[in-house]
């Protein structure tokens, strides 16, 4: 199966966010940056302070955590992706992935690589991408928009299910009877 697509800066950013949302550190940072301010509000209100007093005295500290999580960190990531995308000609242009029985061949305008299926520790299907993990927090991504139709998506799901034997976490399972042989 061959897939070709041109990676946009926006896709690169959304793939990074999709990858990040699947890490424990993401949830720990949410718990800290949202939990600590919420705990401060509860403690102050339990001590009899009014909400207006609390916001006047500590509003900045309370709003800093949520502002970092929902505005600051995403902006920093977007700037990082923009810088990386603009400074790396290899990221632009048509990318192709050939999914063969033994390996995945990847090629772009300035580079090419071949990766054995054993190098993929797991694959995850998200609403927008197939993430092919080569490490715990590092993955290649294939945008689902690169597929022609639902039949092509099902063919990809079947391929990943067959090649990764239990390491594919898809949004839709392809029945075993419909998984074609290699």
C-alpha positions in Angstrom: 0.0 0.0 0.0 1.4 3.4 -1.0 0.3 6.7 0.6 1.5 10.1 -0.6 0.8 13.4 1.1 2.3 16.9 1.6 2.8 17.7 5.2 1.6 21.2 6.2 2.8 23.2 9.2 -0.7 22.8 10.7 -0.7 19.0 10.3 2.7 18.9 11.9 1.4 20.9 14.8 -1.7 18.8 15.2 0.3 15.5 15.0 2.6 16.8 17.7 -0.4 17.6 19.9 -2.0 14.2 19.2 1.3 12.6 20.2 1.6 14.7 23.3 -1.9 13.9 24.5 -0.9 10.3 24.8 1.9 10.8 27.3 1.7 10.6 31.1 3.6 13.9 31.4 0.8 15.7 29.6 -1.7 14.5 32.2 0.7 15.2 35.1 1.1 18.8 33.8 -2.7 19.2 33.5 -3.1 17.9 37.0 -0.5 20.3 38.4 -1.3 23.5 36.4 -5.1 23.1 36.8 -5.2 21.2 40.1 -3.0 23.6 42.2 -5.1 26.7 41.3 -8.3 24.8 41.9 -7.0 23.7 45.3 -6.0 27.2 46.2 -9.5 28.4 45.3 -11.1 25.7 47.5 -8.8 26.4 50.4 -9.4 30.2 50.3 -13.1 29.8 49.9 -13.2 27.3 52.8 -11.4 29.9 55.0 -14.3 32.3 54.4 -12.7 34.5 51.7 -15.1 35.7 49.0 -14.4 35.0 45.4 -13.9 38.7 44.6 -11.3 39.0 47.4 -9.6 35.9 46.2 -9.4 37.2 42.6 -8.2 40.6 43.7 -5.4 39.2 45.9 -4.4 36.1 44.0 -6.1 36.2 40.6 -2.8 36.3 38.7 -1.5 33.2 40.4 -4.7 31.3 40.0 -5.1 32.1 36.4 -1.4 31.6 35.5 -1.6 27.8 35.5 -4.7 27.5 33.2 -3.3 30.2 31.0 0.0 28.3 30.5 -1.9 25.0 29.8 -4.4 26.4 27.3 -2.5 29.3 25.7 1.2 29.4 26.7 2.3 25.8 26.0 0.3 25.5 22.7 1.8 28.8 21.5 5.3 27.7 22.3 4.7 24.4 20.5 3.2 26.1 17.5 6.3 28.5 17.3 8.6 25.5 17.6 6.9 23.6 14.8 6.9 26.7 12.6 10.6 27.2 13.2 11.3 23.6 12.5 9.1 23.5 9.4 10.6 26.6 7.9 14.2 25.7 8.6 13.9 22.1 7.3 13.4 21.7 3.6 13.1 17.9 4.1 9.8 18.4 5.8 8.2 20.1 2.9 7.1 18.5 -0.4 5.4 15.2 -1.1 6.1 12.5 1.4 5.4 8.9 0.5 5.0 5.8 2.6 5.2 2.4 1.0 3.8 -0.2 3.5 5.2 -3.6 2.4 5.1 -7.0 3.9 8.6 -6.7 5.5 9.1 -3.0 5.9 7.9 0.6 5.6 9.7 2.6 3.0 9.5 6.4 3.6 10.7 9.0 1.1 10.5 12.8 0.7 12.0 15.2 -1.7 15.4 15.2 0.1 15.6 11.9 2.0 14.5 8.3 2.2 14.5 5.6 4.8 13.3 2.0 5.3 12.0 0.8 8.6 11.3 -2.8 9.5 7.9 -3.5 11.0 9.6 -4.7 14.2 10.8 -1.1 14.7 7.2 0.0 15.2 6.5 -0.6 18.8 2.8 0.3 18.4 0.4 2.2 16.2 -2.5 4.4 17.3 -5.3 5.7 15.1 -6.6 9.1 16.1 -9.4 11.1 14.5 -6.8 12.7 12.1 -3.8 10.4 12.0 -2.2 7.0 12.2 0.7 7.4 14.6 3.5 4.8 14.1 5.5 4.8 17.3 9.2 4.1 17.1 9.8 5.0 20.8 7.5 5.7 23.8 7.0 9.4 22.8 8.2 9.5 19.2 6.1 8.6 16.2 5.8 9.0 12.5 2.4 10.2 11.4 0.3 9.5 8.4 -2.7 11.9 7.9 -6.0 10.1 7.3 -6.8 12.8 4.8 -4.2 11.2 2.5 -6.5 8.2 2.0 -9.0 8.2 -0.8 -12.0 6.8 1.1 -13.2 4.6 3.9 -12.1 1.5 2.0 -8.5 2.7 1.9 -8.7 3.5 5.6 -10.0 0.0 6.3 -7.2 -1.4 4.2 -4.7 0.5 6.3 -6.3 -0.6 9.5 -6.2 -4.3 8.3 -2.5 -3.9 7.4 -1.6 -2.5 10.8 -3.7 -5.1 12.6 -1.9 -7.9 10.6 1.6 -6.5 10.8 1.6 -5.4 14.4 -0.2 -8.3 16.0 -1.9 -6.7 19.0 0.2 -3.5 18.9 -2.4 -1.5 16.8 -4.9 0.5 18.7 -7.4 1.5 16.0 -10.6 3.5 16.3 -12.4 0.7 14.3 -11.5 -2.9 14.4 -11.4 -4.8 11.1 -12.9 -8.3 11.6 -10.2 -11.0 11.4 -12.1 -12.6 8.4 -11.5 -9.3 6.5 -7.8 -9.0 7.2 -6.1 -9.9 3.9 -3.0 -12.1 4.0 0.3 -10.5 3.1 
